[in-house]
């Protein structure tokens, strides 16, 4: 299992609710600061992180993302 944190920049107030609807996202919550929401994902393979990130970037209002992969 590979875990990653995806930071999401979006002016949409309910972006974290939209993120929770994606299947690989185990948690999402709004934040203050440079990014507006955080999505935590668990996937089987590293390559799937890019697939989830692409899904997030297709959501209306998402301006940019930044991904951090958990290192064990």
Phi and psi in degrees as GROMACS dihedral restraints (atoms count N, CA, C in turn):
[ dihedral_restraints ]
;  ai    aj    ak    al  type     phi  dphi    fc
    3     4     5     6     1  -116.0    20    10
    4     5     6     7     1   129.8    20    10
    6     7     8     9     1  -112.0    20    10
    7     8     9    10     1   140.7    20    10
    9    10    11    12     1  -141.5    20    10
   10    11    12    13     1   156.2    20    10
   12    13    14    15     1  -115.6    20    10
   13    14    15    16     1   127.7    20    10
   15    16    17    18     1  -115.0    20    10
   16    17    18    19     1   120.3    20    10
   18    19    20    21     1   -89.2    20    10
   19    20    21    22     1   136.3    20    10
   21    22    23    24     1  -125.4    20    10
   22    23    24    25     1   128.2    20    10
   24    25    26    27     1  -101.6    20    10
   25    26    27    28     1   117.8    20    10
   27    28    29    30     1  -159.0    20    10
   28    29    30    31     1   132.8    20    10
   30    31    32    33     1   -74.1    20    10
   31    32    33    34     1    -9.6    20    10
   33    34    35    36     1   -68.7    20    10
   34    35    36    37     1   128.2    20    10
   36    37    38    39     1   -68.9    20    10
   37    38    39    40     1   -30.9    20    10
   39    40    41    42     1  -102.8    20    10
   40    41    42    43     1    27.6    20    10
   42    43    44    45     1   -61.7    20    10
   43    44    45    46     1   -35.1    20    10
   45    46    47    48     1   -66.0    20    10
   46    47    48    49     1   -31.4    20    10
   48    49    50    51     1   -67.7    20    10
   49    50    51    52     1   -41.8    20    10
   51    52    53    54     1   -64.6    20    10
   52    53    54    55     1   -37.6    20    10
   54    55    56    57     1   -64.1    20    10
   55    56    57    58     1   -38.7    20    10
   57    58    59    60     1   -62.4    20    10
   58    59    60    61     1   -19.3    20    10
   60    61    62    63     1   -76.5    20    10
   61    62    63    64     1   -16.4    20    10
   63    64    65    66     1   -77.6    20    10
   64    65    66    67     1   139.8    20    10
   66    67    68    69     1   -65.9    20    10
   67    68    69    70     1   -36.0    20    10
   69    70    71    72     1   -81.0    20    10
   70    71    72    73     1    -9.9    20    10
   72    73    74    75     1   -84.5    20    10
   73    74    75    76     1   119.9    20    10
   75    76    77    78     1   -90.4    20    10
   76    77    78    79     1   -22.6    20    10
   78    79    80    81     1  -158.6    20    10
   79    80    81    82     1   151.0    20    10
   81    82    83    84     1  -153.3    20    10
   82    83    84    85     1   140.7    20    10
   84    85    86    87     1  -154.0    20    10
   85    86    87    88     1   152.1    20    10
   87    88    89    90     1   -73.1    20    10
   88    89    90    91     1   152.7    20    10
   90    91    92    93     1  -135.8    20    10
   91    92    93    94     1   164.7    20    10
   93    94    95    96     1  -105.4    20    10
   94    95    96    97     1   160.4    20    10
   96    97    98    99     1   111.0    20    10
   97    98    99   100     1  -152.7    20    10
   99   100   101   102     1   -64.5    20    10
  100   101   102   103     1   -33.7    20    10
  102   103   104   105     1  -110.6    20    10
  103   104   105   106     1   155.1    20    10
  105   106   107   108     1  -100.4    20    10
  106   107   108   109     1   -17.2    20    10
  108   109   110   111     1  -155.6    20    10
  109   110   111   112     1   158.0    20    10
  111   112   113   114     1  -123.2    20    10
  112   113   114   115     1   137.0    20    10
  114   115   116   117     1  -121.2    20    10
  115   116   117   118     1   130.6    20    10
  117   118   119   120     1  -106.4    20    10
  118   119   120   121     1   127.3    20    10
  120   121   122   123     1  -123.9    20    10
  121   122   123   124     1   149.2    20    10
  123   124   125   126     1  -124.6    20    10
  124   125   126   127     1   124.0    20    10
  126   127   128   129     1  -133.4    20    10
  127   128   129   130     1   163.6    20    10
  129   130   131   132     1   -76.8    20    10
  130   131   132   133     1   -38.4    20    10
  132   133   134   135     1  -129.4    20    10
  133   134   135   136     1   150.0    20    10
  135   136   137   138     1   -55.4    20    10
  136   137   138   139     1   -38.6    20    10
  138   139   140   141     1   -61.5    20    10
  139   140   141   142     1   -26.1    20    10
  141   142   143   144     1   -69.2    20    10
  142   143   144   145     1   -21.2    20    10
  144   145   146   147     1   -60.6    20    10
  145   146   147   148     1   -42.8    20    10
  147   148   149   150     1   -62.4    20    10
  148   149   150   151     1   -38.2    20    10
  150   151   152   153     1   -63.2    20    10
  151   152   153   154     1   -44.0    20    10
  153   154   155   156     1   -66.3    20    10
  154   155   156   157     1   -42.7    20    10
  156   157   158   159     1   -59.3    20    10
  157   158   159   160     1   -41.5    20    10
  159   160   161   162     1   -62.3    20    10
  160   161   162   163     1   -39.9    20    10
  162   163   164   165     1   -61.6    20    10
  163   164   165   166     1   -43.9    20    10
  165   166   167   168     1   -62.7    20    10
  166   167   168   169     1   -43.0    20    10
  168   169   170   171     1   -67.1    20    10
  169   170   171   172     1   -19.0    20    10
  171   172   173   174     1   -81.5    20    10
  172   173   174   175     1   -12.7    20    10
  174   175   176   177     1   -68.8    20    10
  175   176   177   178     1   132.1    20    10
  177   178   179   180     1   -56.5    20    10
  178   179   180   181     1   129.1    20    10
  180   181   182   183     1    97.6    20    10
  181   182   183   184     1   -13.0    20    10
  183   184   185   186     1   -74.8    20    10
  184   185   186   187     1   121.7    20    10
  186   187   188   189     1   -91.3    20    10
  187   188   189   190     1   -41.1    20    10
  189   190   191   192     1  -164.2    20    10
  190   191   192   193     1   163.8    20    10
  192   193   194   195     1  -135.0    20    10
  193   194   195   196     1   159.8    20    10
  195   196   197   198     1  -140.1    20    10
  196   197   198   199     1   132.0    20    10
  198   199   200   201     1  -114.7    20    10
  199   200   201   202     1   136.6    20    10
  201   202   203   204     1  -125.5    20    10
  202   203   204   205     1   126.2    20    10
  204   205   206   207     1   -97.3    20    10
  205   206   207   208     1   134.2    20    10
  207   208   209   210     1   -65.7    20    10
  208   209   210   211     1   132.9    20    10
  210   211   212   213     1  -108.6    20    10
  211   212   213   214     1   128.3    20    10
